[in-house]
């Protein structure tokens, strides 16, 4: 899943692709590098960020979704708003990636159900503005797993087909470095819920804490974390650096299978 941020303030590449033409060109590059999904977002969810109105989010993302729909790749809309998701689906998106797991706008579940599209539900402690304010858990993996199980049940109860749901433990969303590492080490417990697991470790600050590198220099660290996530059951990898991660996952998958060639790791259940 290649990241296409159409925002002025994302932690890694904020402002670089705010212009729709630049964002579409960036998405096309990610597709050429091997991205199966292009995840378009117009509202930053970095720690401390505030929300943006729906009309501004729509202004940012719609031209990009429309422009990338012609790539033949699955287009994901990264939003928590029904209004934005509706317009994006009309423009060619086929997946709704909601960091609030249908808590921010419960009507979003009904839209996903009615349209018969895929969705990703993520764990987050609090909101982007507050999530890193002393996050605490009894047991981070058990707590995140229980949350995702409950949100999956909510989605199914609202009419979303279970096979349309992917789950994301929300690395970096209300977690310390140790929380993130514990989630990655025990990711198989999240995978045991039986739905595709999405991991979003790309360029995140916990990798910088470990390596001492700035965000743009964390491609190798990102690939390493994703290789371990693959071994523990993840199947969708949300990244900024597609080519590097693709190569790392290809070698890891061949090693785990003990043979070459090996089928490319499944990255999505998305259909158009």
C-alpha positions in Angstrom: 0.0 0.0 0.0 1.7 3.1 -1.2 1.2 6.3 0.8 -0.1 9.4 -1.1 -0.4 12.2 1.4 -2.2 15.3 0.0 -1.5 17.4 3.1 0.7 20.3 4.2 1.6 18.8 7.5 2.2 15.0 7.4 5.2 14.0 9.5 7.2 12.6 6.6 6.4 14.3 3.4 3.9 17.1 4.3 3.5 19.6 1.5 5.5 17.8 -1.1 2.4 16.4 -2.9 -0.2 19.0 -1.9 -0.6 20.0 -5.6 -2.9 17.4 -7.2 -0.7 17.0 -10.3 2.3 16.2 -8.1 0.3 13.8 -6.0 -1.0 11.9 -9.0 2.5 11.7 -10.4 3.8 10.4 -7.1 1.0 7.8 -6.9 1.9 6.7 -10.5 5.5 6.3 -9.4 4.5 4.2 -6.4 2.3 2.0 -8.7 5.3 1.6 -11.1 7.4 0.5 -8.1 5.0 -2.2 -7.3 2.3 -0.8 -5.0 -1.0 -2.8 -5.2 -3.0 -0.2 -3.3 -2.6 3.6 -3.4 -3.8 5.2 -0.2 -4.9 8.8 -0.7 -5.3 11.0 2.4 -6.1 14.6 2.8 -6.0 14.9 6.6 -2.8 14.4 8.6 -3.0 12.1 11.6 0.5 12.7 12.9 0.7 13.1 16.7 -0.7 16.5 17.8 -2.5 17.2 14.5 -5.9 18.8 14.3 -8.6 17.8 11.9 -9.7 19.6 8.8 -13.2 20.3 7.5 -14.8 17.9 5.1 -14.9 20.5 2.3 -11.1 21.1 2.5 -10.4 17.4 2.7 -12.5 16.9 -0.4 -10.8 19.7 -2.2 -7.4 18.0 -1.6 -8.2 14.3 -2.3 -10.9 14.2 -5.1 -8.7 15.3 -8.0 -6.0 12.8 -6.9 -8.4 9.9 -6.5 -9.9 10.7 -9.9 -6.4 10.9 -11.5 -5.2 7.7 -10.0 -8.3 5.6 -10.7 -7.0 5.2 -14.2 -3.8 3.3 -13.0 -5.7 0.1 -12.6 -4.5 -0.1 -9.0 -6.9 -0.3 -6.0 -7.4 3.2 -4.7 -7.9 3.6 -0.9 -9.4 6.7 0.7 -7.8 7.4 4.0 -10.6 9.2 5.8 -13.0 9.1 8.8 -15.8 11.1 7.2 -18.7 9.6 5.4 -19.0 12.7 3.1 -15.4 12.4 2.0 -15.6 8.6 1.5 -18.8 8.8 -0.5 -17.3 11.3 -3.0 -14.0 9.3 -3.2 -15.9 6.0 -3.9 -17.9 7.8 -6.6 -14.5 9.0 -8.0 -13.1 5.5 -8.2 -11.8 4.5 -4.8 -12.6 0.9 -3.7 -11.3 0.8 -0.1 -12.0 3.0 3.0 -9.1 3.2 5.4 -10.5 4.6 8.7 -8.0 5.3 11.5 -11.0 5.7 13.9 -12.4 2.2 13.1 -15.9 3.7 12.5 -15.9 5.6 15.8 -15.4 9.1 14.4 -18.4 8.8 12.1 -20.4 5.6 12.7 -22.4 6.2 9.5 -19.3 5.3 7.6 -19.9 1.6 8.3 -23.3 1.8 6.6 -21.7 3.4 3.5 -19.1 0.6 3.3 -21.8 -2.0 3.7 -24.1 -0.4 1.1 -21.3 0.0 -1.5 -19.9 -3.5 -0.8 -16.3 -2.2 -0.6 -13.3 -3.2 1.5 -12.3 -1.3 4.6 -9.4 -1.1 7.1 -10.2 -0.6 10.8 -7.3 0.7 12.9 -6.7 1.0 16.7 -5.9 4.4 18.0 -5.8 5.5 21.7 -7.6 8.8 21.8 -7.3 11.2 18.9 -4.3 12.3 16.9 -4.1 15.5 19.0 -4.0 13.5 22.3 -2.8 10.0 21.4 0.8 10.4 22.5 -0.1 12.0 25.9 1.3 9.2 28.2 -0.4 6.2 26.5 -0.9 3.2 28.9 -2.3 -0.3 28.6 -2.8 -3.3 30.8 -1.3 -5.4 28.0 -0.9 -3.6 24.7 -1.4 -6.6 22.5 -4.4 -8.0 24.4 -6.0 -4.5 24.6 -5.5 -3.8 20.9 -6.7 -7.2 19.9 -9.9 -6.9 22.0 -10.5 -3.4 20.5 -10.1 -4.7 16.9 -12.3 -7.7 17.7 -15.0 -5.4 19.0 -14.8 -3.0 16.0 -14.9 -5.9 13.6 -18.1 -7.1 15.3 -19.5 -3.6 15.0 -18.8 -3.4 11.3 -20.4 -6.8 10.7 -23.4 -5.7 12.7 -23.8 -2.7 10.5 -23.9 -5.0 7.4 -20.2 -5.0 6.3 -19.2 -8.5 5.1 -16.5 -9.9 7.3 -14.4 -10.8 4.4 -14.3 -7.1 3.4 -12.5 -6.0 6.6 -8.8 -5.6 7.3 -7.4 -4.8 10.7 -4.6 -2.5 11.7 -3.0 -2.4 15.2 -2.1 1.2 14.7 1.6 1.3 15.2 2.5 4.7 16.5 -1.1 5.8 17.3 -1.1 6.1 21.0 1.9 3.8 21.7 5.3 4.2 23.1 8.4 2.7 21.4 8.0 -0.4 23.6 4.3 -0.7 22.8 5.1 -0.6 19.1 7.8 -3.3 19.5 5.6 -5.5 21.6 2.8 -5.3 18.9 5.3 -6.2 16.2 6.8 -9.1 18.2 3.3 -10.5 18.9 1.6 -9.6 15.7 0.6 -13.3 15.3 -2.0 -12.7 18.1 -3.7 -10.0 16.0 -3.5 -12.2 12.9 -5.3 -14.9 14.9 -8.5 -12.8 14.5 -8.6 -14.2 11.0 -8.6 -11.0 9.0 -5.8 -9.5 6.9 -3.5 -7.5 9.1 -2.3 -4.1 7.9 0.9 -2.7 9.3 1.9 1.0 9.0 5.4 1.4 10.4 6.8 3.4 7.5 9.3 6.1 8.6 7.7 6.4 12.0 9.4 8.0 15.0 10.1 4.8 16.9 12.3 3.7 14.0 14.1 7.0 14.4 14.5 6.4 18.1 16.2 3.1 17.4 18.4 4.1 14.5 19.0 7.8 15.1 17.9 8.6 11.5 15.5 11.3 10.3 12.2 10.3 8.7 13.4 10.4 5.1 16.3 8.1 5.9 14.3 5.3 7.5 13.6 3.1 4.4 15.9 0.3 5.5 14.5 0.4 9.1 11.0 0.3 7.6 11.8 -2.7 5.4 13.3 -4.5 8.4 10.2 -4.0 10.5 7.9 -5.1 7.6 9.9 -8.3 7.0 9.3 -9.2 10.7 5.7 -8.3 10.4 5.4 -10.5 7.3 6.8 -13.5 9.3 4.3 -12.8 12.0 1.3 -12.8 9.8 0.8 -9.3 8.3 -0.3 -9.2 4.7 -0.7 -5.5 3.9 2.2 -3.0 4.3 1.5 0.7 4.2 4.7 2.4 3.1 6.3 5.5 1.6 9.2 3.6 0.1 7.6 1.0 -2.1 10.5 -0.4 -4.1 12.7 -1.0 -1.1 9.9 -2.7 0.9 8.8 -4.7 -2.1 12.3 -6.1 -2.5 12.7 -6.9 1.2 9.4 -8.7 1.3 10.1 -10.7 -1.9 13.4 -12.0 -0.3 11.7 -12.7 3.0 8.8 -14.5 1.4 11.1 -16.7 -0.7 13.2 -17.5 2.4 10.1 -18.4 4.5 8.9 -20.6 1.6 12.3 -22.1 1.1 12.0 -21.9 -2.6 12.0 -19.6 -5.7 9.9 -18.5 -7.4 7.3 -18.0 -4.8 3.9 -16.3 -5.1 4.1 -12.6 -4.1 2.8 -12.1 -0.6 -0.9 -11.3 -0.7 -1.3 -7.6 0.0 -5.1 -7.1 -0.2 -8.5 -8.7 -0.7 -9.6 -5.7 -2.5 -11.8 -6.1 -5.6 -13.1 -3.5 -7.9 
